[in-house]
Amino acid sequence: MSLTLFRFTDEASWIEAGLDIFRGLFRQAPDRKNVERRGGALHIALSGGSTPIALYKAMAADSACSELSNGLDLHFWVGDEREVPAESSERNGKMIQDMLGGGCRWEKRPILHLWPEGDREKACVLYAEELRRAMGDRPVFELVLLGMGQDGHTAGLFTIDDIERGREGEHCLSTDAPSEPRNRMTMSAQLLRNGRTHLVLLKGGGKNAMLEALLAGSVRLPIREVLNGDSRIFQLC
């Protein structure tokens, strides 16, 4: 695994670096064998929470992203979700839908796959079925966006037990968060690991101790267990 840290001192540069990741991916997609096998479909897993909001807003308004993605069958997936009402502000899918919806200037808007409403166990089954319909039994994302909590968790994976539970080919699982809303549903570590590129987005210095542990590999953390291949960390200091 290649893990590289990039630090930024202003949000504009941090956002621009994130946009460059998307632009490069869209530019190269027509030549990628994985995309060709799926009839031109390109699949990206997005992270929730407040950290990526500014990047999503900028991406939705970016003319280069619009132009480069115009000929692609682009699919966005939500890495994890909370068992709350569909219109709740705590719903990751609603946040992403709002950011990529009203302000989106793209000629061809991406398909956004939202977690089903209601019972989380049933939602996990249905979302896993949707993933299989779109990508087959071994889904692979061209890009996986992640965040990291102060405890080293990522997506809805809070403990090493959560990591281990996803190693039996289970694409989605329910987990329990240490804070409200506690009922979560998430892509498994195995599924999130199936990304050709991973980008971890961080803001502020409150997670520096955990970041150092991640880079050193000295502690087994949920975030480290899902990284694979080309992994980058963009930290806004």
N, C-alpha and C positions, 0 to 999 in steps of 0.2 A: 504494500500500500504506500502510495506517495501522498504525504500530508504536508501542505504548505500554508503558512500563515501570512496574510497580507494585512497590514494595519493602515488605517486611514484617519486623518485628523479632521476632515470635514465631510459632511453628509453628501454633498454634491459629488465628490470623488468616489465615495463609497457606492452611491447609486449608479454612477457611470460605469464603474467596474462591473457591477452586477448586470447592467444592460449589455455590456460587451460580451458577457458569457452567453446571454440569450441570442444576441446578434450572430456570434460565431457559430452557435449551434444551428440556428436557422439557415445560415449561409452554407454550412457543410452538409446539412441533412440530406439533400438529394443524392449525395455520393456515399451515404452510409448504407452498408449492406443490411443492417438491422432494420432500417427504415424501408428499404426496397422490398424486403420480405413481407412487409405489412402493407404493401400497396401504397406507400408514401406516407403512412401514418407515423407520427412522431409523438411519443408519450413522455410527459414530464410530471413528476410528483412535486407538489407545492407544499410549503410549510404554512402553518397557521400562526396565531398570536399577533402581537402588535409590531414586532421587529421588521417584518418584510413589507409592511403597508406602503411605505414611501417608495420602495422599489416597484411594487405592483402598480402603483399610480403612474409612475414614470414610464413603465413598460407599456401600459395601456395607451399612453399619449405619444409614444415614440414612433416617429414616421419610419425610421429604419427597420424597427421590429415589424411594423405593418407590411412594409415592402418585401422584406426577406421571408416572411411567413406566408405570404399571400398564396403561394402555390402548394402549400403543405396542408396535409390533413392533421391538424394539430389538436392534441388532447391533453387537457390539464386534469390532474387528479389531486385529491386532498389527502395528505399523508395521515392525518388523524382528526378525530372529531369528538365533540362533547355531546352527551345525551341530554340535550336541552331543546326547547321548542325551536322550530325551523327559523322563526323570525327573531330569535334571541341574538343580542349583540355578542354573546359568548360563543356563538356558532362559527367555527372557522370557515365553513363553506359560504356562509352569508357574507363574511368579511371579504373573502376573495371574489365572490360574485359582485359585490358592490364596487370593489376596486377595479375590476376588469369589465364591469358592465356599463354604468352610466357614462364614465369618462373615456371609454374605449374608442379610439379613432381608427382601429384597424379595418381594412377593407373586408377581410375575412376573419371573423371572430373565432377564437378557439372553442372547441367543445369542452365544457366544464362538467366533469363527473362529480356530482355531489353524493355524500353519504345519505342513505335513506333516513327518513324520519322514524321516530318511534323507538321501540325496544332495541337496545344496542346489540343483543345477541343475534336477533333477526337481521339487523342492519349489517352486521359483519358477514353473515352468510350471503346476503344479497349483493353487497359490494364486491365480495370475492368472486361471485358469479359474473358480475359485470366486467371485472378485470380479465377473467378467463375468456369471456366472449370477445373482448377487444384485442387480447394479446396471447391467447392460448394458455396452456397449463404452466408455462414458465415465463411469466411477464418480465420484461426488461425495460427500464426507463432510460432514456437518453440523458436525463438530468434529474437529480434528486436534490431538492432544497430542504435544508434542515435548520432548526434552531438548537439551542442548548440551554438547559436550565442551570441554576447555580449548583444543583446536586448532580449534574452530569446527565440528566435525562434528555431524551430527544423524542419528538413526536409524542405518542402516547405510551412510550416505553420508559417506565420509571425505575424498574429494578432489573437485576440480572435474571431473576425468575421470569420476568416478562420476555426477556431475550430468548431464554431457553425454550419457552413455550412455543415459539414460532419456528422451531427447527424441524418440525414434522411435515413441512409442506403447507402449513396453514398460512394463507395470505393475510387474513385479517383476524384480529382478536380483541376481546374486551379486556380493559385493564382498570385499575383503581388508582386515581391520583391522590397525592397527599393533601391536596387542598381542593376547595370547591371550584367548579363542579367536579365531583369525584368520579362520576361514571363516564368512562372514556371508551373510545373504540379507535383502533389504530391499525395501520399496515404493520405486518410483522417485521422483525429485524431481518429475516431472510429475504423478504420482498424488497425492503428498502435498500438492502445491500446489493440488489440486482440493478444497480445504476452504473452507467458508463462514466458519469461524472457526478461527484457530490460537492455541493456548495453549502457550507455552514455559515449562517449570517449571525453576527453578534453586534450588540451596541453597548457602549460603556465599559467601564473597568471592573464592574461588580463581579464578573465571572473569571477574573484573571487567574485566581488560584486553581480553579477547575480547568481552565484552559492550559495552564502549565502542566497539570497532571495528564491531560489528554495528549499533549505534544510529547511528553516524556514516556508515555505508555506505562507509567508506574502503578496505575490503578485500573482495574477492570471497570469501565464505565459503559452505560448503555450507548452513549454517543459513539464511542470508539468501535463498538461491536457492529455498527451498521455501516461504517465507512469502508470503502473498497476502491481499488484502482486509483484514479485521479481524484484526489480529495483536496479541496481548498477551503480555507477559513478566511472570511472577510470580516475584520473587526473594525468598527467605528469607535475610535477612542475618545 
